[in-house]
Amino acid sequence: MPGKNHDLSTRADTIEPTDRALEGSTAERARAVVAAHAHQGDDCRLLLDMLGLREPTH
């Protein structure tokens, strides 16, 4: 598809984080899909944050 933009940093301003959390196996599957399709670590973290799926760091 010509002109398709995969740079998530340009989309961060248009996608709002959710306050609704997924639970259990649904959240695990969603994390796996995001990780598998993210182009780089920063994209993965950004998407997980937006979806409310990022695990807290210690």
C-alpha positions as CSV (number, residue, x, y, z in Angstrom):
1,M,0.0,0.0,0.0
2,P,1.8,3.2,-1.1
3,G,2.2,5.9,1.5
4,K,1.3,3.7,4.4
5,N,3.0,5.1,7.6
6,H,4.2,2.5,10.1
7,D,6.0,5.0,12.3
8,L,4.1,4.9,15.6
9,S,5.7,8.0,17.0
10,T,3.6,10.1,14.6
11,R,0.4,8.3,15.8
12,A,1.0,8.8,19.5
13,D,-0.7,12.2,19.4
14,T,-3.9,10.7,17.9
15,I,-4.3,7.6,19.9
16,E,-5.5,8.0,23.5
17,P,-4.6,5.5,26.2
18,T,-7.4,3.4,27.6
19,D,-8.5,3.2,31.2
20,R,-10.1,-0.2,30.7
21,A,-7.8,-3.0,31.5
22,L,-7.8,-6.5,30.0
23,E,-7.4,-9.4,32.3
24,G,-5.8,-12.8,32.4
25,S,-5.2,-14.8,29.2
26,T,-6.7,-12.0,27.0
27,A,-4.1,-9.6,28.2
28,E,-1.3,-12.2,27.7
29,R,-2.5,-12.9,24.1
30,A,-2.7,-9.1,23.4
31,R,0.8,-8.5,24.7
32,A,2.1,-11.4,22.6
33,V,0.5,-10.0,19.4
34,V,1.8,-6.5,20.1
35,A,5.3,-7.8,20.7
36,A,5.2,-10.0,17.6
37,H,4.2,-7.2,15.3
38,A,6.0,-4.2,16.7
39,H,8.9,-3.1,14.6
40,Q,11.1,-2.1,17.5
41,G,11.1,-2.0,21.3
42,D,10.0,1.6,21.6
43,D,6.9,0.8,19.3
44,C,6.1,-2.2,21.5
45,R,6.3,-0.2,24.7
46,L,4.2,2.7,23.2
47,L,1.5,0.3,22.1
48,L,1.4,-1.6,25.3
49,D,1.1,1.7,27.2
50,M,-1.7,2.9,25.0
51,L,-3.6,-0.4,25.5
52,G,-3.0,-0.4,29.2
53,L,-1.1,-3.7,29.0
54,R,2.4,-2.7,30.0
55,E,3.7,-4.6,33.0
56,P,4.9,-2.3,35.8
57,T,8.7,-2.2,36.1
58,H,10.4,-2.7,39.5
